[in-house]
Amino acid sequence: EWKGEVWGAPTRFLDVNSDTHYDVLPIPGRCVFMDQDITHTVVAPTKEAGKNPRYSLVWKLILHPKSHKQDMKQLRTDADAQWP
């Protein structure tokens, strides 16, 4: 099991406008859903991690139009709601 508080290696999300960041430590079973366009990186583990590997599994969701030239921002049925 990964000891995130000691071994580190968080996923770091950067807010470019304010030049601040938010770290999410790896925890077994943790799932992070995010917009792929958010500036992010993985920080290297600390020396205390030794040779313990840090693994990540990534799924990329791709929405395909059902018809030619479909506006993919209008995926919801109610006319006033837009996604994302």
C-alpha positions in Angstrom: 0.0 0.0 0.0 1.2 3.5 -0.9 2.1 5.7 2.1 1.3 9.0 0.5 1.9 11.2 3.5 5.5 9.9 3.7 6.3 8.8 0.1 4.6 11.8 -1.7 4.2 11.6 -5.5 0.9 13.5 -5.6 -0.9 14.6 -8.8 -0.4 18.4 -8.8 -3.1 20.6 -10.3 -2.1 24.1 -11.2 -4.3 27.2 -11.3 -2.5 29.2 -13.9 -4.4 32.4 -13.2 -3.4 32.5 -9.5 -0.2 30.5 -9.8 -1.3 28.2 -7.0 -1.5 24.5 -7.0 -3.5 21.7 -5.3 -2.0 18.3 -4.6 -3.9 15.0 -4.5 -2.0 12.2 -2.9 -2.2 8.7 -4.3 -4.4 6.4 -2.2 -5.1 2.8 -3.3 -8.6 2.8 -4.9 -8.8 6.6 -5.3 -10.4 7.8 -8.5 -9.9 11.4 -9.7 -12.2 12.7 -12.4 -10.9 15.9 -14.1 -11.0 17.9 -17.2 -8.0 16.9 -19.3 -7.3 20.5 -20.1 -6.5 21.4 -16.5 -2.7 21.9 -16.1 -1.4 18.9 -14.1 1.6 16.7 -13.5 2.8 14.0 -11.2 5.4 15.0 -8.6 8.3 12.6 -8.1 8.2 10.3 -4.9 10.4 11.2 -2.0 13.6 9.3 -1.2 11.6 7.5 1.6 9.6 5.7 -1.1 12.8 3.8 -2.0 12.1 1.5 -5.0 8.3 1.3 -4.4 6.6 2.0 -7.7 3.7 4.5 -8.1 1.2 3.4 -10.7 -1.6 5.3 -12.3 -4.3 4.0 -14.6 -5.9 6.6 -16.9 -9.1 6.3 -18.9 -9.8 9.0 -21.5 -13.5 9.6 -22.2 -14.1 10.6 -25.8 -17.6 11.6 -26.9 -18.4 10.9 -30.5 -21.2 12.6 -32.3 -24.2 10.5 -33.3 -24.7 12.5 -36.5 -22.6 14.5 -38.9 -21.9 18.0 -37.5 -23.6 17.4 -34.2 -23.0 20.2 -31.7 -21.3 18.2 -28.8 -22.0 21.1 -26.4 -25.7 20.4 -26.6 -25.8 16.9 -25.2 -28.5 17.4 -22.6 -32.2 17.4 -23.5 -33.3 20.6 -21.7 -32.7 23.5 -24.0 -31.2 25.9 -21.4 -28.5 23.5 -20.1 -25.2 23.2 -21.8 -22.4 20.8 -21.2 -19.7 21.2 -20.1 
